[in-house]
Amino acid sequence: MSNTIGNRYEILKLLGRGGMADVYLAFDVILNRHVAVKILKSDMADDEMARERFKREAEAITQLSHPNIVDVYDVGEDGDRHYIVMEYVKGYTLKQLIKKRGPIPYKEAVWMMKQLAGALLEAHRNNVIHRDVKSQNVLIKDDGTIKLSDFGIALASGAIQITHEDSVIGSVHYLAPELSKGKQATMQSDIYSLGIVFYELLTGDVPFKGDTPVQVALKHIKEEIPSVRSMNPDIPQSVENILIKATAKNLNNRYKNIALMLKDLNECLKRDHRDDQKVSFENSNVPKKSEDIYIPKKEPVKNNKQKVFNILFLTLVVILSISVLVIVLFLSGLIGNRTRMVKVPDLRNMSVQAARDILVEKGLEVDDSHITWILSDNVPKDLIISSEPTYDEEIEVGSKVKLTVSNGLYSTLYNYVGWDYKDARNELYALNFNVKVIPVESEETPGKILKQDPEAGFKYDPNIKNSITLEYSQEKIVILSYELKGMSIDQAVNFLSENKIKYSLEIKDRSYFSDSELDDTAADTVVRTEPELGSAINLSEDIIVKIYYYGE
C-alpha cells in the first residue's frame, strides 16, 4: 500500500483491523496533525454491498457534530481505495477500561452513560442508527471524555449478521432480540445495545455468553437480564430501572426514544429518586398502557347528614394531628434544616487556583490532600483534567472536590523489538533516554532487539530523563575459565578450539630467571590471558585471546 493517501495523509502505522476495513494512524501534512484513516480492504473494493455499507457510514457520520462523537474530517477515494479520515483519539476503549478496572462505580457509570446517550441522541435526531453500539466502539480520552465511533462498521469476529436488506451488523453480545429474529434495526435497537453497555459498566461483563453466536442470541431472546443489584446492592434502584427499561425485550416496554433514557439518567441520582420501586412489566409480551391500570370506582355518597358530620370530624382530627407532628419535627430539627445541595462546576482546563476560586463561590473547596498529577494526551501542563465528583453532580455545600491535574503532555514509546539495537539506542538517546543494552544468547540475527522494558505503548514525559532496557540477540558467549591458568599449552589450545575462540600464543622469556625462579615457574604452561581470565567472549565479535606462557 502506498504510504500516502489523498495526496495529504501520510500513513504511519496500523491501529486496528476490522472485517471490512483497516484503521491507520496518519499525519495530515496540510493541517499538521495526526488523524485516523479508515480504508476499505482491497478485497472488499469489488463487493458492491461492502462499498455501500462503507459509503453509508461515511454519509452517516458526516451529518453528525457532537463532543461525544468522533469527528470526521474527510471522505474520499484514492484510485481503488475508499477512505474516511477521522479524529485520532489518543486513549483506550471502554472495553479495555472495564477489563482493567472491572465494575465501574455506579455514579461514574451514569456519567459515562449520559455522554453516550447524548451522542446517540445527536445521531437519532439526524435519523442515523448506529447499529453497532458496544464497549469496543467507545473511545475514552485521558480527561474522561467519551467518544462514540464506528457508525455502520464492518462485521467483526464473534459478530452476527442478519441477511435482510438494510440489516444490522453488530456484535451478538450487544444485539437486540428483535434483530436476531430477522427484523430491521431501529433506534430502539440502539437503546437495547446501550443498555447492555450500561450492564457491562456496572458488572464488569456482558450478561450473556455462549459457545456460539447463536447461543448468545437465543439468550437475548429468551432470558431476562440478570439483576445488577443482586451483584451490587449499593446500586440504587433508580439506576437499575434505567437498565431494565433499556433492555426490555418487548419494544412497547423499552424506552421509545433515547431522549427519555437520557432524562432518567440525568435524574436517577437525585434525592427524590432514593425510594423508587423496581420497574416490572406484568407481561413482557403485552403492551402496558395507562388505560390498563385498574382504578377502583368510588361508591356514590349517600345523602346522610350523620355520615357527612363524621367525615368532617375525622378530617379535622387528622389535620390537627399532622399539624402537631410537623411542629414537633421542626422543633427537633428533623425537618426544616435540609442540607443544601449544589452542582459541581465544570473545572476542566482550568488552573487549580481558578478552580479554587469558583468552588469557593459555590460553597465548596479543593481537597488539597487529593490532587493527582498525571500525564495527559491533550490537556496542557498545570490545567485540570477531571474532578471527583464530576461536573454537574449534586453534592452538599461544604464538600471537598478532588482534582486530577495535567503534569504535561505525554509521548508514547515506540515498539523497537526487531530493530538493530544500535539504531534504536541512537534514536532513544535523541529522545532523552538513558539506554541500557543487555546481550542475550539467541538464534536470532545478532544485534536484533528481542525485548524492551518499558514495553511499546508506555506513556512517558518527554521533558525528563527516562530509562529503557533493551535486550538484543548475540551469538554464544564463552567465559574464559580460570582453570586455564596453569594448563599446558596443548590443553589450553584444545579448550579454545572446542569453544571456537580465536587465540594467539605469546611466549615470555625466562632466560634471566634465577634457579629458584625457574623452579617456581613451569615451562609451556599458561601464565595469564588477555582479556583476563573470567572475561565473557562474544563469538560474534572479532576477538583474539592472547595466551601467555614461558618457554624452556
N, C-alpha and C positions, 0 to 999 in steps of 0.2 A: 504494500500500500504506500502511495506517495506520502511524504512527510508533511505536505501542506494541502489543505482543502479550502476551496473557495478563494484561493489566492491571498488569504489573510490569516488562516488559522493553522499554526504550526503544531502538529501532533507531537506530544511529549511522551506519554505513556498510557497504557491501558488501565482503566479504572475498574471495569467490570464487564461481564458478558451476559447477554440475555439470549433467549431462544430466537429472537428475530433481529436484535440489534446489539452492537457493542458500544460502550461509552468510553471515551478517551479524555484525558486531560490535555488541553491545548492552550496555546498562547495566541491571543489576538494581537497581531503586530501593529494594527492600526490604532486600537484603543489602549494598547499596552496593559493588558490584564489577562489573567487566567480564566478560561472558560471550560465548560464540559461540552463535548461534541458527541452526539449520538448518531451513529452511522448504521444504516440498514445493511445487514450482512449481504455479501456479494451473491450468495446462493439464494437469497430471497428477492433479489432485484428483478428477477423474471417472474416472480409469483405475484399475480395481479392482486390476490387477496391480501398478501403481506404488504404490498405497496399501498393499498387502500387503507389498511389499518395504520400504517406509518403516516400517511397523509392525514388521516383522521386525527391522530394525536397532535400533529403539527397545527392543524386548524383549530383544534380544541383549546390548546394551551396558549395560543397567541391571542385568544379572546380575553384571557384572564390576567388580572393585575391585583395582587393581594400580598401583603407582607408574609403570609404563611404558605405561599405557593412559589415554587421555584420559577424564577423569571426566565422567559425565553427571549433571546436577543435576535436570532436569525434562523431562517429556514431556507434550504436551497438544494440544488443538485450540482454536482461536480462530475461531469461525464456520466457514468452509470452509478455514481454514489449519491444516495439520498441522505441528507443530514439535517439535524436540528442542533442549533447552538444555544446552550442554556447557561444559566448562572452556575458557577462552580462553588458548591457548598463544602467548605473545608471543615469536616467534622466526622460524624459517625451516624449510623442508622439507629432508629428506635429499637429494632431487633437486637442490635449489638449492645445497646444500653441495658435492655432488660436481661440479656444473657449475662452481662457483667454484674448488675446490681440486684437482680431478682425482682420481687414485687416492689412496685413504686408506692410510696406513701400516698394515701388517697387524695390529700389536698394537692400535692404536686401532680398526681394523675389527672385530677379535674382541671387543673390549669393547662396541662398539655391538651386535654380534650377540647377545651374552649378554642384553642388555636386551630386544631384540626377541623372542628365543626365550623369555625369561621371560614376556613379555606374551602370546605365543601359547600358552604352557603354561597360563596362567590361563584363556584363552579355551577351549582344548580340554578342560580339566578341567570346564568348565561346558557342554560339548557345543555350543560355539559355533564355527562355521567362519567365518573371516574373509572368504574368497572374493575378496579384492582386495588382497593384500599387495604393495605396490610402494613405491618410494622416495618417490613423491609423497604417500603416505599416512603417512609417518613425519615427525613434527614434532620439532624439536630446540630445547630451551631454551638460554639463554646459558650455563648451568652444565654443558651437555653431556648433560643428561638426555634420553633418547629417549622419545617418546610415540607409540604406535600409535593411529591414528584410522580413521574411516570403515569401520565394520563393515557389510557388506552394502549398500554405497552404489550410486549410480546409474551407468549406462553413460556413460563419458566418451569424448571424441574419440579415435580410434585404438584403440578397445576392440573386443572381440568378445563376442558373446552366443550361448550355446548354448541352443537352444529346446527344453529339456526341463523338465518340472515340477521345481520346487525347484532350478533350474540355477544355475550360477555366472555372475556378470557381473564381468569384470575386464580389465585391460589385457593385450593379446595379448603384449607383450614379457615378461610375467612368468607367462604362463599354462601350467599343467602340461599335458603332451602328452595325457594321458587325457581332459582336458576338451575339447580340440579335436576329439577323436573322438566327442564327444557323451555321455561318461559323467558321472555325478554327481560333484560336488565332495566331497572327503573331507579329513580332517585332513592326509593325506599330500600333498594338492594345495597346502595352505598351506605345507607344508615345502618343496615344489619352488619356489614363488614366493619364499620367504625365501632359498633358495639362490641364486636369480637376483639378489636384492638384495645378497647377500654377494659375488657375482661383480662386480656393479656397484661396490661399495665398493672392491674390490681392484684393479680395472682402470680405473675411471672411466667405464665404459659398459656397456650391456646386451650380451649375447653375440650376439643375432641381430637383424638388421634386414632390411627388405624394402620394396618399393614399395606393397604392400597388406597388411592384417592377415592375409589367408590365407597369403601367402608366409612371413610370420614364424611363423605357427602351424605350417606344414609343416616349417620348420627345427627347431622344438622337437620335433617328432615324429621326424624322420629324422636329424638331425645331432647329433654329440656336442658337448658344451660345450667350447670351447677351453680349453687348459691355462693356468691363471693363472701357473704357474711358468715357462712358456715366455716370458711377458711380463716377469716379475719373479722371477728365480731366488732372491732373498732371502726369498721367502715359503716358510716351512717346509712340508715335505711333509705334515706332520700337519694343517696348516691347509687345504691343497688337498684332502686326503682328505675333510674335512667337506663341502666343496663338491661333490665327486664323489658322495658318498652322498646328499646332499640333493637333487641334480638327476638322480639315476638315473631313466631312462625306465621301467624295469621296477619296478613297485611292490614286488616281492619284494627288490630290491636297495636301494631307498630306505629312509631311516630309517622304522621302523614308527611311531614317535611322536616328538613334539618333545622329550620328556624325554631320549631317547637323544642327540639332537643337542646339547642343552644340556650334557649330561655331557661330550661330546667338546670342546665349546667351552671348558669350564672346565679341561680337562686338556691341550689341544693345545700350549700354550706351555711346559709343564713339561719339565725336563731329560730325563726318561726317554722323551720322545717325539721327541728330536732325530734319531734314526736310523730313524724309521718309514718303511716301504716304501710305495710308491704303491698305493692300492687299485685293483684291477681286477676286472672281472666277466668270467668266461670266456665267457659267452653272455648278453647282456642280455635275451634272451627266455626264458631258462631259469632258474628259481629256483636259487640256490646254497645248498644245505643242507649242514649239517655232515656228514651221512652220505655225501655225495657225495665227500668228500675221501679220496684214496687213502692208505691206511696199509699199508705193506708187512708181510707176515706174517713172524713170526720162524721160522727153521728150528729144529726140535727139536734140543736139545743132546744130542750123543752122549755116552754114558757112557764117556768116555775120560779116564783119570787124567792122562796126559801133557798133554792139551789143557786140562784144568782147572788144572794147575800153571802152564802157560804164561800163561793168562789172569790168574791171581793175581799172577804175577811182573810182567807188564806193567802191571797195575793199580797195584802198589806203586811201580814206577818212575815212573809218571805222577804219582802223589800226591806223591812226593818232589820231583819236578821243579817241580810247581806251588808247593809249599811254599817251595822255594828262590827261585823267581821273586817270590813275594809278599814275602818278606823283603827282597830286593834293591830292589823298587819302593818298599817302605815306607821303607827307609833312605835312598833317593834323594829322598824327598819327593813322588814321583809319585802315591802313594796315601796315604790316612790323614790328609790335610790338606785335605779337600774344603771348598770355600768355603761358608760358612753363608749360607743364604737366609732372607729374612723378607718377609712380606707388607706392602705399603704400607697403612697405616690409612686409613680414610675421614676426610679432613680438611675436607670441605665444611662451610661455615657456621661454621667456627672462626676465631678471630683468628690472626694469624701467630705470636704468642708461644705461644698454646695448642698450635698445630701443632708448633712447635719443641720444646716440652716432650715431647709424645707421641712425636715422631720420635726424640728422644734416648733415650727408654726402649726403643725398638726397635733402637737401634744405627744410626740414620740421622740425617741432618741436612738443614736447609733450604739450598737453593742460593741464597744471598743475591744472587748476581750475576744470577740469572734469576727475579726476582719481577716478574710482569707485572700492571699495574693497568689494568683496563678497566671500562667502564660495564656494568651488568647490568640485566636486566628484573625480577629478584625477589630478588637477594642484597643485603642491606644493606651500606653502606659499611664497608670495612676487614675484611670477612669473606671467607673463601676460597671461590672459585667452583669450582676444579678443581685437580688436581695432575698432574704428569708425572714418573714413571709414575703411572698412575691407581690408585685404591684396589683392593686385593685382588691386584694384580700382584706377583709374587715378584721381588725384586731382592737383590743381595748386600749383606750387612751393611757399613756404612761408606759406602754410596752417598748421593748428594745428590738431593734431591727439588725439582723446580721448582714454583712456585706461581703461580696466576693469582688475583688478589685483586680484589674489587669496589671500584671507585672511586666508588660511588654508583649510585642507580637512574637509568636514562636515560629521556628522553622522546623521542617520535618526531615529527619535523617533519611538519606537515600539508601537503597539496597546495594551494597558493594560486594556481595557474595558473587564470585565468578570473575571479579576484576583481578588484574595483576596487583599484588599488594603495594608495589612501588608507586603505581599510578594513583591508587586510592589514597595512599599516605600523603602524596603531594597535594591532592585535592583537599584532603582533610586539614592539612597544615594551613592551606589558604583560607579555610573556614574557621580558623582559630581553635583547632582541636589539638589536644595532647594525644598522640597516637602511640600505642604500644603494639608491637607486632610479635607474634609468637609462632615459630615454625612447628609444624606438626607433620610427622611421618604419614605419607598418604600416597595412594596410587594415582592421584590426580596430577595434572600438569604442575610442575614445580613453580612456585610463586603465586598460584591461584588461591584467592581468598576462599576459605571454607566456612567461616563463621565470623560474625561480628557481634559485639556487645557494647552499647545497646543495639537492638535489632532495628531493621528498617521500619520507618513509621514513627520512631521515637521523636517526641516533641522537645525541642531544646531552645534555650535562649541564645541567640546568635551574638549577643553583646558581651558574653562572658566566656572564659576559657572552659571548654568542655573536654571530656576524655572519652576515648574509644579504644577498644582492644580488637585487633584483627588477628585471626588465626589463619595461616596460609600453609599450603602444602609444600613439602620438600621431600627429597629422596631420603633413603635410610641414613640415620645419624649413628656414627660409631664413636664410642668413648675410648680414648687412648688408655688402656688398662695400666694401673700402677704396677701390675705384675711384669710389665716389660722390663723394668729396671732389674738388672741382674741376669736377664735371659741371655743365652748365647745368641750370637748374630743370626745363626741359622733358624733358631726358634722364633726370633723376632720377625725375621723375613717371612716365615710361614704364616704367622699371625696377621701381619699386614696384608699379605697376598690374599689370604682367605677372606678378609673383610674388604677387599678391593680398595685398600688405602694406598695411594701413591707414596713413595718414600725415596729417600736418598741416604747413603751411608757416609758418615763423616768420621774419619779416623783421627783420634787425638794422639799426639806424640807423648811418649813417656820415657824417652831416652835419657832425659835429665833427672829421672826419679832416683832417689836413694834406694839401697837394698831393702830397707824397711818399707818404703812406699811401694816398691814393686811387689813385696809380699802381700800388701793390703789391697792391691788392685789386680783383678784378673784380666787377662787379655781376651779379646774377642767377645766381650760381654757388654750389654747396653749400660751406659752410664747415665745418660739423660736424653730427652727428646725435645724437639721444637716443632709445633707447640708443646707445652709441657704436659706431663702425664696427667690424666683426668680430664683433658680438654675434649669437647664434642667436635667431631669432624663431620662436616656436611659433605657427603659424597658428590652432591650436585655441583659443588664449587671446586675450582682447580687448586686444591691444597696439596702440597707435598710435605710429608712429615720427615724431618731430618732425624736420623738415628746416630747418636754419638757413641763411639766405643774406642778403647785403647788397643793399639796394635801390639805385636810382640816386642 
